[in-house]
Amino acid sequence: QVQLVESGGGLVQAGGSLRLSCAASGRTFSRDYMNWFRQAPGKEREFVSRINWIGVTWYADSVKGRFTISRDNAKNTVYLQMNSLKPEDTAVYYCAVGQQLGRSDYWGQGTQVTVSS
């Protein structure tokens, strides 16, 4: 019943911007960490950003200053605003939610982000 559905990915030129959304259904994610991960072909999945239930945020060094995570609890949705995109940001981006900092219980299907040079 629980579903996380990412959207907003696409093809963009270097320096451009995209806004990813992850809409959750099946339950209300209140006291949960909401996360973004990404995985490029041939690469391991890596942490991108995280936000807790009161709005404290975490960012990977590679995206700090360019990406902004936010959440709308009324809509049960988490967002990732991605600015100044680089080709190195090309990956499938996954939304994940969990009650523990180091463990995600639910994952979305992913949305493709491709940044051309």
Beta strands, then each sheet from edge to edge (+ up, - down):
strand 1: 3-7
strand 2: 10-13
strand 3: 18-25
strand 4: 33-39
strand 5: 46-51
strand 6: 57-59
strand 7: 67-72
strand 8: 77-82
strand 9: 91-98
strand 10: 106-107
strand 11: 111-116
sheet 1: 1+ 3- 8+ 7-
sheet 2: 2+ 11+ 9- 4+ 5- 6+
sheet 3: 2+ 11+ 9- 10+
end
